[in-house]
Amino acid sequence: MINKIVQSMAEATADIRDNAVVLIGGFGSIGQPNALIEGLIEQGAKDLTVVANNAGVGHTGLARLMEVGRVRKIICSYPRTSDPVVFAELYRAGKIELEVMPQGTMAERMRAAGAGIPAFYTPTSVGTKLAEGKEARDFHGRTYVLEEALFGDVALVEAWQADRWGNLTYRSSARNFYPVMAMAAKLTIVQAQHIVELGALDPEQVATPGIFVDRVVHVPYGEPVVT
Amino acid sequence: MSTKAAAETLAACKPWTREEIAARAARDIPEGWYVNVGIGIPVLLPNYIPPEREVIIQSENGILGMGPSPPDDKINRWLINASKKYVTLVPGGSYVHHADSFAMIRGGHLDLCVLGSFQVAENGDFANWTSAGDDMPSVGGAMDLAAGAKAIWLLMDHTTKNGDSKVMRRCTYPLTAVGAAKRVYTNLAVLDITDNGFAVRDLAPGLTFEALQDVTDAPLHLTN
């Protein structure tokens, strides 16, 4: 019997290694896998490279992971959020590396990684600082830049419902990067608000099929708080 | 007109407010268009689309058919826009993941993207993601939107707080995209970007063409 549901955070976060590339979804305060991040802090892996849209808010979740010194580098599209206090201090002190990338390029690089596409050409960033040093090529009279697939060692996912095969649903804008991050990582770990029986999810509603998921832990934390 | 006279008409004119800039742009969006709105003044735009007109708003975090902010007792706590504020979904709206959202954006499926900007140039270049001395450059989805939407309109102040023109011959800040902007709505004017540069479509109440030129780095033209 396939059962991807684990009973403890220690089981959920086992085998995450130092120097891992960790994909962390969420957009704003919605869909942040904060329980898994707490588990990762407890687990102890360090020198992590984190891929996330923002660089953490306040002192919780991703910001906390950075504050306790586990993150060597962050790859994100928008570090300047409402309260990036932890990141700003570390960055200005030279204690964390930053790579800024267009949001759609970030999403597509992970989609490509999950889909077996090693690289692709995009019109995004052509003629800007972010295209410097990148291979460019013309197709049908327009210039594009080459972007490579972005793989994760681990993805930390927050979902609404999950079953024991790892089929997932999300709520509203909490879906954001998760379907592509789940595809792009070697080890995809999910915290789910609701665990349901196999067969209970409407197949038309499954946004991430279980083939992309390795572990699920039940975290019924309730409603997100917008900060 | 002398520079002094131009300065006097500028002082006497009534610049559009942020809300009026958003409302002015909203009136120009035809029914049926799919539109992404960025942060800054554009966030206000959906509030001003005439209710009888169906315009579909896209938000890059996976919302197609975004509605206005909800009353306090109707908040969906899993639904926010790109500015991280609570929003609603209109009947017929749908959710997608980020790669599909940016496929809509980059794939040329949006009729229009409305963005804020630090600077815009007469060749359609614009700069809205990082300025000189910014140590935390934050691009978000701006470059994808600029590369992919069929048209880019910019909603912005005409000058900086110091009075320097943001409507330029050439941008001095790092570019978001080359030659992408098609129209600019400022607190002083509405400008089309044409093969000949900026063409003035509309002026704030009481403002003259000469006074506008006086506070604008780029040469302006009259629309025919």
Interface residues (C-beta under 8 A of the other chain):
Chain A: F27 G28 S29 I30 G31 S77 Y78 P79 R80 T81 S82 P84 A88 Y91 R92 L98 V100 M101 P102 Q103 G104 T105 A107 E108 M110 R111 T122 P123 T124 S125 V126 G127 T128 K129 L130 Y170 R171 S172 S173 A174 R175 N176 F177 Y178 P179 V180 A207 E223 P224 V226
Chain B: S59 E60 N61 G62 I63 N76 R77 W78 L79 I80 K84 Y86 L89 Y95 V96 H97 H98 A99 S101 F102 I105 R106 D135 M136 P137 S138 V139 G140 G141 A142 M143 D144 A146 A147 G148 P174 L175 T176 A177 V178
